[in-house]
Amino acid sequence: MLSNSCKYGVRAVLLIASKPVSSGKVGLKTISSELQIPQPFLAKILQILTKSRILDSAKGPHGGFSLMRPASEITLMDIVRAIDGDEFFDSCLLTGEKCNYYEPSKGVCMLHNDLRKEKVRLTRFFSSKSIDALVRQLKKSSDVII
């Protein structure tokens, strides 16, 4: 459902958010090493998140990445939209075209009604999960991985 890029983006944001703000920005090499994500691929993902104003970045010896706004204001849906867009939520599973939610007279696929309910549910789920809440959960249990 989510692309590898999106999954890596979520993991990177969670790692950055889990670091103390006082330690400064988190470097690309650190994120790549800790999450075992190839550095060139990760750099492109972090660039997308920076352009989407989820992350802040700085170059140089003390550069790296930090959250652009509080973790409580960033949701999983923000990251999904930044990296994967709304295509999964807006397109027909069978044709790949934009779903005719509001114009059923133009035809709907046989899965439309059932899938629409699930897509709405997933949108609510991703929108309800803040990075802050996920980091708190991460810190609470050593069994949770990112």
Buried (B, 14 or more C-beta within 10 A) or exposed (E): EBBEBBBBBBBBBBBBBBBEEEEEBBBBEBBBEBBEBEEEEBEEBBEBBBEBEBBBBEEEEEEBBBBBEEBEEBBBBBBBBBBBEEEBBEBBEEEEEEBBEEEEEEEBBEEBEEBBEEBEEBBEEBBEBBBBBBBBEBEEEEEEEB
